Amino acid sequence: MKRTKVKELLSSPKVGSDVLVKGWVRTKRGNKNIVFIALNDGSTINNIQLVVDVASFDEKLLKEISTGACIAVSGKLVESQGQGQSIEINATAIELYGKSDAEAYPLQKKGHSMEFLRENAHLRFRTNTFGAVFRIRHAMAFAIHKYFNDKGFVYLHTPIITGSDAEGAGEMFHVTTLDLKNPPRNDDGSVNFGSDFFGKETNLTVSGQLEGELGALSLGEIYTFGPTFRAENSNTPRHLAEFWMIEPEMAFYDITDNMDLAEDFVKYLIRYALDNCHEDLGFLNKMIDNNLLERLRFVVENEFVRLGYTEAISILTAADKKWDYPVGWGSDLQAEHERYLVEQHFKRPVILTDYPKAIKAFYMKQNDDGKTVKAMDVLFPGIGEIIGGSQREESYDKLIARINELKIPLKDMWWYLDTRRFGSAPHSGFGLGFERLILFVTGMSNIRDVIPFPRTPKNAEF
């Protein structure tokens, strides 16, 4: 008999049919005559109840079946006589695939803290909460590809190992085959990378944007979706050392086109989650964040506020609030400022534009005032910045002047500058932090809980 997934059984039950299910035991209860087993196979938040007539099975087998064990069960699908489920399976045969030591299994009890589950991250997939989170993460990844594919974008794979630093921050992981205990050195004592694998200093990428621009200036509209890395010693609930980014780059888009796409994109993703993940979202709304569904619907149903940085500073300065970080023109906004604008002042998502040139990256298009650039950040409730982007500077002369101003080595940027020498065009793009999106969509409060294997300072277990 062919296995049927629990999700399929529950969505289109065929009462009276013989079925085969396989999965992991969530709970087991009963008496000397009858045993009830809740089985889950990961296909849905919901379990299927198995009804086991004790007299029909080997006593030793039933004793070995405990929470966490993996089993295969054949039986007849029937209408349930109890509360909590509409159907159940009267078991006729059970095969025990894998035992689970009831004394040692960490997830025997309910109500474990998130910190406990992070310490047992290799098993947390088996909980209802993390099953829901990672099914939603999958749905969002699929929706991202569907959105861009339907719009005619080309999916571009940008390199994970790179010789450039897109952000200019210097917080990068080095990639090398040199002997770290005794690397070759130049006369001035610096490391000589000439004999390294790539013959130069290389790092893990912080962004696929610069390479993405190369594709956009030929293919028209591209997007990247891959891992990025920041070697920042940050232990906040919003930071990871390894995370995923979605970065579209579009030829012939100005900053307004860029904002339009960003708003449409995130609304599409949230709408997709509401339409396709309702059971998992319903569970998270009940158990994690009681306002989750309301907040998701609110974002979809309302236009985003579009606001200049200078006006935002005026609003924050006038606010009757004591800030942990001072507010002033020329300073970067912190999460407390961003969330105030979204959650208290406007009470809806905000797109901030026209930031001071001094606090933004070299590639952003300069405004005519000489002080600001055509940057944009999309700010969400509970998150702060979820998207950052800009219209890119297409002028070779302005771009090279800005690179020199920031003392970025020209020898590392020749390939990027060539795109402005040969057929430059107006273009724009943005980056969406995938884990921050999942934080918002799931209502989880810590970014380590929305990525399967979090990489943070002093944490790289498996």
C-alpha positions in Angstrom: 0.0 0.0 0.0 1.2 3.5 -0.8 1.7 6.0 2.0 -0.7 8.9 2.3 0.4 12.1 3.9 -1.5 13.3 6.9 -2.3 16.6 5.2 -4.0 14.8 2.3 -6.0 12.6 4.7 -7.3 15.5 6.6 -8.1 17.7 3.6 -10.0 15.1 1.6 -10.9 12.2 3.9 -12.2 9.0 2.3 -13.9 7.4 5.2 -13.9 3.6 5.0 -10.8 3.3 3.0 -7.6 1.5 4.0 -4.7 3.8 4.5 -1.0 3.7 5.3 0.5 6.6 7.3 4.1 7.2 8.5 5.4 9.7 11.0 6.5 10.6 14.5 4.6 10.1 17.7 3.6 13.3 19.3 1.6 11.9 22.2 0.4 8.5 23.5 -2.3 7.8 26.0 -4.8 5.2 26.9 -5.5 2.3 29.2 -5.1 -1.5 29.2 -7.7 -1.9 26.5 -7.2 0.9 24.0 -4.4 3.3 23.1 -4.6 6.6 21.3 -1.6 7.9 19.4 -1.3 11.3 17.8 0.9 11.0 14.7 2.5 13.8 12.7 4.5 13.6 9.5 5.4 17.2 9.0 3.0 17.9 6.2 0.6 19.9 8.4 0.4 21.4 11.8 -2.4 18.9 12.6 -2.0 15.3 13.8 -3.9 12.2 12.8 -5.3 10.1 15.7 -4.5 6.4 15.7 -6.8 4.1 17.7 -5.0 0.9 18.8 -6.9 -2.1 20.2 -4.3 -3.4 22.7 -5.5 -7.0 22.4 -4.6 -7.0 18.7 -1.0 -6.1 19.1 2.2 -7.3 20.7 2.5 -5.9 24.2 6.3 -5.3 23.8 5.8 -3.4 20.6 3.2 -1.0 22.2 5.5 -0.4 25.1 8.4 0.6 22.8 6.2 3.2 21.1 6.7 6.5 22.9 6.8 10.2 22.2 9.3 10.9 19.4 9.3 7.3 18.0 8.9 6.9 14.3 6.3 4.4 13.1 4.3 3.2 10.1 0.6 2.4 10.6 -1.9 0.7 8.4 -5.6 0.8 9.2 -9.1 1.9 8.2 -10.0 5.6 8.1 -13.2 6.1 10.1 -15.2 9.0 11.5 -14.0 9.9 15.0 -16.1 9.2 18.0 -14.3 11.6 20.2 -13.8 15.4 20.3 -10.9 17.3 18.7 -10.8 15.5 15.3 -13.3 14.5 12.6 -11.5 11.4 11.5 -9.1 8.8 12.9 -7.5 5.6 11.9 -8.3 2.2 13.4 -4.9 0.6 13.4 -4.5 -2.9 12.0 -0.7 -3.1 11.7 2.1 -1.1 13.2 5.8 -1.1 12.2 8.3 0.6 14.5 11.0 2.3 12.4 12.9 4.1 15.2 12.6 4.0 19.0 12.8 7.1 21.2 14.1 6.7 24.7 11.4 8.2 26.8 13.8 9.1 29.6 16.3 10.9 27.3 14.2 12.5 24.6 14.4 16.3 25.3 10.9 17.1 23.9 8.8 14.8 26.1 7.0 17.8 27.8 5.1 20.7 26.4 5.9 24.4 27.0 9.6 24.4 26.5 11.2 27.9 26.4 12.6 29.2 23.1 16.1 29.3 24.6 15.8 25.6 25.5 14.7 24.8 22.0 17.6 26.8 20.6 19.9 24.6 22.7 18.2 21.6 21.1 18.0 23.1 17.6 18.6 19.8 16.0 15.3 18.5 17.3 13.2 21.7 17.4 11.8 21.0 13.9 9.6 18.4 15.6 7.6 20.9 17.7 4.4 22.5 16.4 5.9 26.0 16.6 8.9 25.3 14.5 7.1 23.0 12.1 4.8 25.9 11.4 7.6 28.4 11.1 9.6 26.4 8.6 6.6 25.4 6.5 5.9 29.2 6.2 9.5 29.8 5.4 9.2 27.3 2.5 6.0 28.9 1.3 7.6 32.4 1.3 10.7 31.1 -0.7 8.3 29.6 -3.3 6.3 32.8 -3.4 9.4 34.9 -4.0 10.4 32.9 -7.0 6.8 32.9 -8.3 6.4 36.6 -8.0 9.6 37.5 -9.9 9.1 34.7 -12.5 5.6 35.9 -13.2 6.9 39.4 -13.8 9.6 38.3 -16.2 12.6 38.7 -13.9 15.7 36.5 -14.5 17.0 34.6 -11.4 20.7 35.3 -11.3 23.1 33.3 -9.1 25.7 35.7 -7.7 28.9 34.5 -6.1 29.2 33.5 -2.5 33.0 34.0 -2.6 33.9 37.6 -3.7 36.9 39.9 -3.9 34.7 43.0 -3.3 32.9 44.5 -0.4 29.5 45.8 -1.4 28.8 47.7 1.8 32.3 49.1 2.5 31.9 48.0 6.1 34.8 45.6 6.3 32.9 43.2 8.5 33.5 40.2 6.3 34.6 36.5 6.7 37.9 35.7 5.0 38.2 32.8 2.6 41.7 31.3 2.4 43.7 28.1 2.0 46.8 29.7 3.5 48.4 28.2 6.6 47.0 30.5 9.3 49.8 29.6 11.7 52.5 30.7 9.2 51.1 32.6 6.2 53.5 34.1 3.6 54.2 37.8 4.2 55.2 40.8 2.3 58.2 43.0 3.2 55.9 45.2 5.3 54.6 42.3 7.3 51.2 42.1 5.6 49.9 38.8 4.4 50.9 37.9 0.8 47.8 36.4 -0.9 49.6 35.8 -4.1 50.0 32.1 -3.3 46.4 31.8 -2.0 43.9 29.7 -3.9 42.5 32.7 -5.8 45.7 34.7 -5.9 44.2 37.6 -4.0 42.3 38.3 -0.8 38.7 37.0 -0.9 35.8 36.9 1.4 32.2 35.6 1.9 29.8 38.0 0.3 27.8 40.5 2.2 25.5 41.2 -0.8 24.9 40.1 -4.4 23.9 43.6 -5.4 27.0 44.7 -7.3 27.1 41.5 -9.4 23.3 41.8 -9.8 23.7 45.2 -11.4 25.9 43.6 -14.1 23.0 41.3 -15.0 20.4 44.0 -14.9 22.3 46.2 -17.3 21.9 43.6 -19.9 19.0 41.3 -19.0 16.8 44.2 -17.8 15.3 42.8 -14.6 17.0 40.3 -12.4 16.8 39.0 -8.8 19.2 37.1 -6.5 18.1 34.9 -3.6 21.0 33.4 -1.6 23.0 33.4 1.6 25.0 36.4 2.7 27.5 36.8 5.6 28.4 39.5 8.1 31.2 39.1 10.6 29.7 41.4 13.1 30.0 40.5 16.8 26.3 41.2 17.4 24.1 39.1 19.7 20.8 41.0 19.2 17.5 39.3 18.3 17.8 40.9 14.9 21.2 39.8 13.7 22.7 36.7 12.2 26.2 36.0 10.8 24.7 34.0 8.0 21.3 35.0 6.5 19.5 35.0 3.2 18.8 38.1 1.0 16.5 38.7 -1.9 18.0 41.5 -4.1 16.2 42.5 -7.3 18.0 44.9 -9.7 16.1 46.7 -12.5 17.3 48.7 -15.5 15.3 51.8 -16.3 13.7 52.0 -12.8 13.8 55.3 -10.9 13.4 55.6 -7.2 9.6 55.8 -7.5 9.5 52.6 -9.6 11.7 51.0 -7.0 9.3 51.9 -4.1 6.3 50.8 -6.1 7.9 47.4 -6.7 9.0 47.0 -3.1 5.5 47.7 -1.7 3.8 45.4 -4.2 6.4 42.7 -3.5 6.0 42.5 0.2 2.2 42.8 0.0 2.2 39.9 -2.5 4.2 37.8 -0.1 2.0 38.5 2.9 -1.1 37.9 0.9 0.3 34.6 -0.3 1.0 33.6 3.3 -2.6 34.5 4.3 -4.0 32.5 1.4 -1.8 29.4 1.6 -0.6 29.1 5.2 -3.8 29.7 7.2 -3.5 26.7 9.5 0.1 27.4 10.5 -0.6 31.1 10.8 -3.7 30.3 12.9 -1.6 28.3 15.3 1.1 31.0 15.6 -1.6 33.6 16.1 -3.0 31.6 19.0 0.3 30.5 20.6 2.9 33.1 19.8 1.3 36.5 18.8 -2.4 37.1 19.2 -2.3 40.1 16.9 -0.4 38.4 14.1 -3.3 37.9 11.6 -4.7 41.3 12.2 -1.2 42.9 11.6 -0.7 40.9 8.4 -4.1 41.9 7.0 -3.5 45.5 8.0 -0.3 45.7 6.0 -1.9 44.2 2.9 -4.9 46.5 3.1 -3.2 49.8 3.6 -0.9 52.0 1.4 2.6 52.6 2.8 3.4 56.1 3.9 6.2 57.7 1.8 8.3 60.1 3.7 11.5 62.0 3.3 14.3 61.6 5.8 14.4 65.3 6.7 10.7 65.3 7.5 11.1 62.1 9.6 13.8 63.8 11.6 11.4 66.7 12.3 8.7 64.3 13.5 11.1 62.4 15.8 12.6 65.6 17.2 9.2 67.0 18.0 8.0 63.7 19.6 7.4 63.8 23.3 9.7 60.8 23.9 13.1 60.2 25.4 15.3 58.3 22.9 18.1 55.9 23.8 19.9 57.1 20.7 19.9 60.9 19.9 18.0 62.2 16.9 19.5 64.7 14.6 19.9 65.4 10.8 22.8 63.4 9.5 22.6 60.5 12.0 21.3 57.1 11.0 18.0 56.1 12.4 17.9 53.3 14.9 15.2 50.7 15.4 13.5 52.7 18.1 13.1 55.7 15.7 11.9 53.5 12.8 9.3 51.7 14.9 8.0 54.9 16.4 7.3 56.3 13.0 5.5 53.0 12.0 3.8 52.0 15.1 2.9 55.2 16.9 3.0 58.2 14.5 1.7 56.8 11.2 0.4 53.4 12.4 1.3 51.8 9.1 4.4 50.8 7.1 6.6 53.7 6.0 9.0 54.1 3.1 11.8 56.6 4.0 13.7 58.3 1.2 16.4 60.9 0.5 18.9 60.0 3.3 22.1 62.0 3.9 24.8 61.0 1.5 27.3 60.6 4.3 25.5 57.7 5.9 24.8 55.7 2.8 26.8 53.5 0.4 28.9 54.8 -2.5 26.6 53.4 -5.2 23.5 55.4 -4.4 22.4 58.1 -6.8 23.1 61.6 -5.6 20.3 64.2 -5.4 20.8 67.7 -6.9 21.2 69.2 -3.4 24.6 67.5 -3.1 23.7 66.4 0.4 21.3 63.5 0.0 20.9 60.4 -2.1 18.0 58.6 -3.6 17.9 55.9 -1.0 14.8 54.1 0.4 14.1 52.0 3.5 10.9 50.1 4.0 9.9 50.1 7.7 7.6 47.6 9.3 5.9 47.3 12.7 7.8 45.1 15.1 10.8 44.9 12.8 12.0 48.4 11.8 13.9 48.2 8.5 12.9 45.2 6.4 14.0 46.5 3.0 16.8 48.8 2.0 17.5 50.1 -1.5 18.1 53.0 -3.8 18.3 54.3 -7.3 21.9 53.5 -8.3 24.3 56.2 -9.5 24.7 55.7 -13.3 27.1 58.6 -13.8 30.7 57.4 -14.1 32.2 60.7 -13.0 30.0 61.0 -9.9 30.5 57.4 -9.0 34.3 57.5 -9.3 34.4 60.7 -7.3 32.4 59.1 -4.5 34.6 56.0 -4.5 37.7 58.2 -4.2 36.0 60.2 -1.5 35.5 57.1 0.6 39.0 55.8 -0.3 37.7 52.5 -1.8 40.5 50.9 -3.8 39.8 51.5 -7.5 41.7 48.4 -8.5 38.9 46.3 -6.9 36.1 48.2 -8.6 37.2 48.3 -12.3 34.6 45.8 -13.4 31.8 47.7 -11.7 32.9 51.0 -13.2 33.0 49.5 -16.6 29.1 49.2 -16.5 29.1 53.1 -16.3 31.6 53.4 -19.1 29.9 51.1 -21.6 26.1 51.8 -22.0 25.2 53.0 -18.6 21.5 53.4 -17.8 19.3 54.5 -15.0 18.6 51.6 -12.7 17.5 50.7 -9.2 17.3 47.9 -6.7 16.7 46.8 -3.2 17.5 44.1 -0.7 15.0 42.2 1.5 16.3 40.3 4.5 14.5 37.0 4.2 14.7 36.2 7.9 13.3 39.6 8.8 10.4 38.9 6.5 9.8 35.5 8.2 10.0 37.2 11.6 7.2 39.5 10.5 5.0 36.9 8.9 5.3 34.4 11.8 5.2 36.8 14.7 8.4 35.2 16.2 10.5 37.6 18.2 14.1 36.3 17.7 15.7 35.9 14.3 17.5 32.8 15.4 14.1 31.1 15.5 13.2 31.6 11.8 16.3 30.1 10.2 16.9 26.4 10.4 20.5 26.5 11.6 21.4 29.9 13.1 25.0 31.2 12.8 25.8 33.7 15.5 29.0 34.6 17.5 30.3 31.5 19.2 27.5 29.4 17.6 28.1 27.1 14.7 27.2 23.6 16.0 26.1 21.8 12.9 
